[in-house]
Amino acid sequence: MNKRAFLKTCSLLGIGLMASTGAQAIGIPKLGAQSVIKPKTLQKGGTIALVSPSAATAEHKDLLLAQQLIKALGYKVKVAEHVLARRGHLAGTDAQRAADLNAQFADPEVDALFCLRGGSGAARLLPLLDYPVIAANPKPLLGYSDITALHNALLAQTGLISFHGPNATSEWDPFNVQQFQRLFEQRQRMHYMNLPRGEDELVNRDYLTQTITPGKVSGRLVGGNLTVLTALAGSPYLPSFDGAILFLEDTEEAPYRIDRMMSTLKLMGALDKIAGFVFGDCNQCTPSAGYGSLSLDEIFADYIKPLGIPAYRGAMIGHVKQQFILPVGAQVTLDADAGSITLAESVFS
């Protein structure tokens, strides 16, 4: 099953669950300062659990490399029970993958969770997670792409800040390692701004920020992968967008599909509530053959420019080699003129 068909199925499943169980029984906290839960500080030498909430890992060496990564960062590693399980394209059954997440949050010896990879399937787990246990054991969870489903559900259901950044099987070059060390170990109030130049040129052609609407604004950071985020529409697993700074990224999506998903955010009322907007990378988001295509510039001019809120695009977020590690749910300040995001608070308890 391809990504688009799977996400459509997950969206319909979420709507059905709301109808059968009642969304009001779960509840969605406001993004006020009092409802947000900060994860406990990750101490050097602590234990990081490897979990696989989404697609199966095709090669055993990926798991070995992920274990070596955690050890090289200076931490002990624990592999969740079902990481190498498989059911179709998924890393085990929904029950197995959810059980791994619940168990690692509950385990007092585990200090943080790294997602092995993305792909698809994390949204299937959302009704099976033990949110009271997670809220009582707030730990950092790191991952991106399909892990967007977990970031948003954890924030919506518990208020827990989690981290949109490299998966354990991503490329951990010096930039990504420094991001991790500065945020998790030195606990800096990060200032996220694209590298000023590329490796072999005077300007950074790959990571060029462009202002959509100038200005500066503060708010809670929400978002993630656009495809996964919009697949949660109509479910109780999206946090409040009121006054939020929305960040988005995607990969391998033609502009007409980006347009359709931005339309979904508009129709569901999310865009009218946000205070600021950042778009990261859209890797291989090229038009398909046909009569023509809207450009991404035109799409943002249609959906974001009329909002009159500070907004920029081109941030180092998403399916790129070097990417920011962003705390989803944290208070930040966005500067659309400078093309930057700055943490306004500590993100650990």
N, C-alpha and C positions, 0 to 999 in steps of 0.2 A: 504494500500500500504506500503511495507517495505521500509526501508531507501534507499537501493541501487536502487530500481526501481524508487523511487521518484526523487533521485538526477540525475539519467540518464535523466528523463523527463525534469528537470530544465536545464540541460546542453543543451539539444536539443532546448529548448525554447529560451535560451540565444543566440544560434547561429542563430535561426530564426529571432530574433529581430534585430540582427546585419545586417542581409541581407535585412530586410524590412525597417529599419530606417537609416541605415548607421552609423557605429561606429564612423566615423570621426565627426559626428554631436555632439557627446557627449564629446569626447576628454579625454585623460588620462594624468594628470599632471606628470611631472618628480618628483622624490623623492629628489629633491634638497632642501636645507634649506629654500629657499625663497618660495617654493610652499606649504610647510607644515603649516597647521593652528593648533595652540594650543588652546584647549578648555579653556574657562574661569574658573578661580579658583572656586571650590565649597566651599562656606562659611558655617561654622558651623551654623546649624539652618535653612539652606535654604530648598528649596522644591525639592524633588526627585519624578519624575513621574514613575509609573509602566506601562510598555508597554508589549505586548505579540505578537511579530512579527512572531512566529513560531507555534508550536503545541498548541492545546487547553489544558487548565488546567482542569484536570479530577475532582479535588476535590476543593470545595469552601474554605476549610481550608487552602489550599496552598496560596490563595490570602490573607487570614487573617494573616497567618504567615509572608508573605512578607511585609505586612503593619507594623506588629509589629517589624520586623527586622529594617526597615528604622527608625521607631520612637526610637528604642533602640540605634541606631547609633547616634541619636541626631538630626534628620531631620524631617521636615514635609513631608507628603506623599500625592501625588495626583494620583488617579487611572484613567488611560486613559479610554475613553468612551466604547471601545469595548473589554476590557480585557477578559471578561467572555463570549464573543460571541463564536459561534461555527459553522463551516461548515466542515463536515466530521471530519478529524483529525486535522484541522486547527483552530486557534483561531479567527474565523470569516472569511469573504471574504477577498480577496487580497486588495480590495479597503478600507475596514474597517481598516485592520491592517496598511496599508500604511498611511491612514488618521490620525491614532493615532500617528504615528511617526512624521509626518509632523506637526501636531498640537502641540505636546509637544516641538519640537524644536522651533516653532514660538512663543509659549506662553512665555511672558516676566516674568511670575511668576515662571516658572520652571527653575531650575538650573542644573539638571542632569537627565539622564534617566537610569533606571535599567530594564533589560529584565527579565520577570518573569521566563521564562524557554527556553530551546532550543527545540530539537526534529527535525522538518523539516518544510520547508515552507518559510523561510526568503528570499531565492533567488527569489521567485515569486514576491516579492515587489520591487525589485531593479529598474525596469523601471518606477515605480509609485512614487518614492520619489522625493521631491522637493529640489534638490541639491542646487540651489541658496539660498533658504531660510535657509537650514542647514548651508551653508557656512557663511551666514550673522549672524547666531545665534549659534556660536560654543559652544557646551555643551558636558560634558563627557557622554559617553554611555558605560555601563558595561554589559558584558555577554560573554558567550563562547559557544562552540560546534556549533550548527547551526547558531549562531549569527556571526560566521566567515564570512558569506556572507555580513552582514552589515559592519563589520570592513573593509573589503577589498573594498567594493563599496564606502564607505565614504572617504577612503584614495585615491582611484583612481579618484573619481569624484570631490572631494572638497579639498583633502589634509588634512582633519581633523584627528587628533590623537584620537583614541578611545581605550577602555580598555578591553582586553581579560582576564576575570576572572570570579569569581563565579556569577551565576545567583541569582536572589532574592529568589528562592526556593532551592538553594544549601545549604549544611551544612556550617553555618558560625561559625566555632569553633574559639578559641582564635587566632590561626595562621592566618586565613583569615581576622578576624577583625583587627588584627595588621597590616596586609598588607594594608588594606584599610586606616587605620588611618595614617600610615607612608607615604603613597603615596598621598592621597587626602587631608589630614588635615595638616600634618607636612610638606608636599611637599618635602620629602627627595629625593635625587638622589639615587634611590634604588640599592642595591647590591643583586642580586638574586642568592642565593646559597643554595643548598639542606640542610635540617637539618642534623647535623652530626650523629645523632643516633635515633633509634626508641624509643617508649615509654618504652618497657620492655627488650631492648637488647643493647649491646655495640655499634652496628653499625646499620645504617638505611637500613635494608634489602629491604624495600619497595621503597625507593627513592635513589637508588645507581647510581651515574653518571659514565659513561664510556667514555673515550676519543676515538674518532674515528681517528682523525688526530690532532696532537698537534699544538699549536700556538695561537696567539692573533690577533684580527682584529676588526675594527670599521665599522659601517654602520647603515642604517635604518632598524628597526625591522619590518618584514612583516610575514604573515602566519596565522596559526590557525589550525582548524580541517582539516586534510588531505582530507577526503572524500568531504567535502563541498568546500574546496579550488579548488580541481581538477574539480569539477562540474561546476566551473566558467570558465573553459578553453575555449578560443575562444570568450569570451564576453568582453565588455569594462569595466567590473567591477573588474578587477585585476589591482593592481598598478604595477609600474615598478619593476623588480627584479634586475636591474643594481646595483651592489655593495651592495645588501641588505644582512641582516642577516635573514635567513629563519628559522622560528620555526614551528614545526608541532606536532600534537598529534592526537590520534584516539581511538576508542573503538569498541569492538565486530567486528573486521575485521580480517579475516584469513590472514596469511602471504602472500598467493598468491594474495590477493586483495591489500594488501599494496604494493607488488611488481608491480602490474599493475598500481597503482596510481603514484608510483615513476617513472615508465616508462613514464607516461603521462607528468609529470613535466620535464623529460629529453627530450622528443620529442618536447615539446612546447618551449624548449630553456631556461626554467627558471633556471635549475640547473647550466647551463654553465655561467650564469650571476651573481650568488650570490657570496658573499665574505665570508660567514660563515654559519654554519648550526647547529641547535639544535633540537633534537627530545625529546619530553616529554614522557608521559606515553602512553602505548598502552594497555589499560585495556581489559582483556579477548580476546586478539588477539592471539588465539591459533589455531593450524592447525586443519582442518576438516579431517574426515576419508578419506583415499585414499592411493596412492602409496608412499606418503612422502611429505615433505614440505621444502621449504627454511626456514631458520631461519631469524629472524630480523637482526642478526649479518651479515649473508651472504648478505642480501638485501642491507644493508648500505655499505658493502664492495664493492658491485657491482656498486652502484650509487653515493655514497658520497666519498669514499676513493680515487677514481681516480681523483677527482676534485683538490686534494691537498690543500684544504682550511681548516682552523681551524673548527673542528666539534666535537660535543659530544652528547651523548644521556643519557636519564634517568632523565632529569630535572623535577621538580615538576610543570608540565604544563599539563592540560587536565582533564580527567574524574577521578580525584582523590579527596580525602576528603580535603586535604590541597594543595592549589594551588597558584602559583604566580599570581599577577595582573600585566599584561604586557601591556604597552602603545604601541599599534600598530602604527607604523609610526615614533616613536621616535628614536633619535640617541643613539646607545648603543655600548659598547665594550664587545666582547665575549672573554673569556679566556677558551680555550678547555682543557688546562692542569688542571686548578683549577675546571672546571665545573661550570662556573659562567657567569652571564650577569650583566653589570653595566650601569646604565643610564649615558649618557655623557652630558645631558642637563636637564633643567627644562621642564616639559611637560605641564605646565599651563601658560596661559597668565597673 
